[in-house]
């Protein structure tokens, strides 16, 4: 069973929008709790069960308990703070069907690394905070976003060592040759070391003019080791902030299908935003949706605006239509029953 750190799904908003539509929303200890994707469970039953097995902890940290103690195939939890009031809107995502959860299985080999790769791996080791800080910093672009994600600021936020972060970022900057690109893809496909795969994921940032690099990023987003997937998700989050050149995504059908089906709920939003930013082919996007529409439509029908917005934006981009929060209209379009 894969373990994800609930903290990676914690988002803070400076304002909350009044919810719209219908969903399973019940009162929680600090504010509303919305449940998405439930099948056999209902909201109140799950709420009570989480409180019983996870006493005294916020609902935004319940994903591990849902998987380890309540039998969910995957789960995610996200807390949205209403600054000033102290209230919290929590979104809990549950995936009950295990056939929809398909993490990338790590390789079983030890890929030979050049000296420069070995040095940085020895320095970083299993320093998860520095890896995550690098993922936040490596794809920052100009303007306020770049200032906000300067290496020193990121190091402070993530609790990383600034000197180690500088050294890792310098390595990533220099790993820009074609041999580095081939090696990164080889490591992601074959290497058993999660730290090697995390570093290889960072190196992909140098080759974003290659579709295979984007495919590698979404593949890392469903890596079976949470530290690798969190590096990929931090990178995708930054990449989704600006419009990009189109990417031909059909070579990443398997990881995209897994994510849209419910694998790693913490990466769902970032993946949808990247697909829109890179102008996914509408026909291919429609194929992905038809393989398993329920998880996407559950998000499109969420009451919480920040949660439903990327799902609706993705549906709009693929369909050329705008049915808003009308889930049944979207389902009819998916099934080809609507002109």
N, C-alpha and C positions, 0 to 999 in steps of 0.2 A: 504494500500500500504506500502510495506516495504521500509525503508530508509537505505541506506548504505552510509558510509562515504567514499568519493572518496579518501581521503588520504590513506586508507588502500590498495588501488591499485596502489600506486605510487612506482615505482621501479626505481632505479638509476643504470645505467651501466657505466662502465669506458671506454667502447669502443662501437662503433656501427658497425655492419656488413652490407655490402651492401645488400639490399633486393633482393630477387629472386622471380620468379614466377609471378603470376598475382593476383591482389586484387584491392579493391577500395581505392586508395591512391591519395590524393590531397594535394596541398601546403597549409600549415597553417601559422599562424602569426610568429611562431618560428621554423618551420620545418615541415616535412611531417606529415600528419594525415591519418592513415589507419583505415578504417571502416570494421568491421567483423560482419557477421551474419544478414545483412540487407535483408529484403524481399520486403516490399512495398516502403520503402524509398530508394533513391539513395544517394550516398555520398555527392554530392554537395548540394542537398536539405537539408539534415540533418545538414551539416556544417553551412549553412546559418541560419537554424532554431535555432541551438544552440547559434550562435552568437547573435541572436535577443533576446532570452529569458534568456541568461546567459552572458550579456555584460561585458567585462572587466575581465573575469575570464579565467584562462588557460583551455585548452580542457581536461587536465588530471583531472579536477574537474567538469566534466559535467554530471556525472551519475545521480545525484539527479534531475537535471533539465530535463533530458531525461525521467525520470519516472514520475515526478510530473507535468510537463508542456507539454510534448510532447507525452504522452500516451504509452511509452514503458512499457512492462510487467516487464522487468528487464534490467539492463545496468551496464557496468563497463568501466572504463577509466584508462589508464596506461601511465605514462610519463617516457621516457627513455632519460636521459641526456647524451649528448656527451660532456664530461668534456673538457674544454679548448676552445671550439668553441662557447659555449652558445646556441647551437641549441638543439632542442628537437624533438624526434620522439614519436608521440602519437598514441596509439592504442585505438580505441573506439569500444566497443562490445555492440551491441544492440540485445535484445530479444523482438520480436514483438508479438509472439504467447503466449498468457496468459496461455494456457493449458500446456505449457512446464515449467511453474514456479510453483513449489510446495514446499513452505517452511514448516518446521515442526511447527505445531501449538502447542503452549505452553499448559501445563496442567492447570487445574483449581483449584488444591488443594494446601494446605500448608503442605508439608511433615514435620513431626516432626524431628528435628535435635538434635543430642547430643550436650552437652555443648561446646565441642571443636569446632564444626562447627559453633555454634551460636556466639562464641567469635570472630572467624576470620571474620564472616560475618559482625558483628558489627564494627570491626576495618576497614575492607575494604569498607563496605557499597557500594556506587556506584562509587568508585574510579576506573574509567575505565582505567586510565593510569597505575595504579599498577597492575590491572588484566592483561593487555596486556604485561607489563614488565615481570610478572611471567610466562606468556605463552611463551615468548621468552627464558627465562632462564631455565625453568623447564626441557626441553629435550635437553639441550646442552650436548655434549659429550666431549671427550678429544681434545687435540691439540689446534690449532689456533682457531677453532670454539668455544671451551669452553672459551678460553681467551677473545675472542671478545664479547662473551655473558655472561661474569661474571655479577653477580647481580648488582654490582655497576655501571658497564658500561651501562648495560641495563637501570637501573634507570635513569641515566643521559640522555640517548638517548630518552627515553619515557617521560621524565619530571615527573617521579614517585618519591614518597618519599622513600628513601633508607631503613629507619627503618620499614615502613609499608611493603615494599617488602620483607625484611628479615623475618618478622613475618609470612607473607603469605607463603613464600617458606618453612619455618620451619613447618608450619601446613601441607602443602602438603607432605612433606617428612615423617611425622609421620602418615599420614592417609593411612597406607599401609596394614591394616587388611582386611580380607574377608568381614567383616561387612561394612567397608568403601566402598568397591567395590559395594556391593549390594545397599548400600544407594545412592551412586553416580548414579547408573543406575536408581534407583527409582525416584530420584529427576529429572533426565533428562526426564523421561517418564511422570511425574505427576505434578511437582511443577510449580506454576504460577510465582514465583519470578525469574526474569532473573539473579539476582546476585547469587542466590543459584545454578542455572543451570551453570553459569560461573565457580563457585568454583568446582562444581561436574565435570565439563569438565577437570579442572586442575588435579583433583584427579585421573582421568583415567590414567594419566602418570605413576602411580605406578603399573599398571596391563597390561602392553603391551604384556605379554605372553598369554593374553586371547583375543581371537578374538572379543568377545563382546565389549572390550574397544575400539578397532579400529572402530567397528560399531558405538559406541557412539560418537566417534570423528567426523566421517563424518555426523552423524545425527546433531550434534551441528553446523557443518559448514553450515547447512541450517536452523538453528534456526530462528524463525521470529524476534527475537531481534538482532540487528546488533552487540551489545556488546558481546553477547554469540558467535556468528559466528566468530567474529574477534579473540577471544581467541582461538577457535578451529583452525582457519587458521594459526595463529602464531605457534601453536603446530605442525600442520601437516607440515609446512614449515621446521621446525627443524628436524622432523622425516624422511623427505624425503632425507636428506643429506647423509644417509648411508644405505647400503643394510641391510635388516631385515629378520627375519624368515618369512616363508610364512604365509599368513593369508587367512583363508577360508572366502571369502567375500559374499557368497550367502545370508547370514543373513542380509546384508545391501543393498539389491537390491533397495529398495524404495529410500533412500537418494542418492545412487550412480546414479540411473536412473535420479533423479531430477537434480543432478549436471551436468551430461553429457548432459542433455537436455537443460541446460541454466540457471538453478536456481543458483543465486549468482555467477555471472561471476568472482568475486574476488577470489573464491575458486577453480576455474577450474584447474589452473596449479598445485597447491599443491596437489589436489586430484589425478590427473593423475600420478604425480611423486611418491606419496605414493603407488598407485596401482602397479606401476612397481617395486618399491623397495621391496614390500612384495609379489612379484611373484603371482599376480592374476592368477587364473586358466584360461587358454586361452579360453576354451569353454564358461565359464561364461562371460568372457570379451567380447567375440563375441556376446553373447546374449544381453548384455547391449548396445553395439554399434548398433546392428540391431534395437533396440527399437526406436532409434532416431539418425541417423548418421550425420545429416546435421550440427549440431553445432560443432561436433568434426572435421568434414571434412573442415569446414570453417576455423578453426584454423590451420589445417594441410596445407591448401593452402595459409596461410598468407605470405606476403612478409617479415615481420619482423621475423628474425631468432629466437630471444628469445621467441617470441610468438608461432611460429609453432613447435619448437623443442619438447616440452613435448607431444604434440598431435601425432607427428610422432613416438616418442619413445614408446608411449603407443600402437599405431597400430602395430609397429614392435614386441613388446613383446607379444601381443595377437596372431598375425598372423604367426610369424616366417618368415615373408616376409619383403622386403625392397623396397618399391616403391617410396621412397623419397617424393618429393612434387607433385607426379602425383596423383592428387585427383581422377581422373576417374579410375585409376587402383585400388586405394583403394576402391572406391565405388563398382567396379566389384567384388573385393574379399569379401566385406561385403555382397553383394547380392548372393554370391556363384556362380558367373559366371566366375570365374577364378580358374584354378587349383592351 
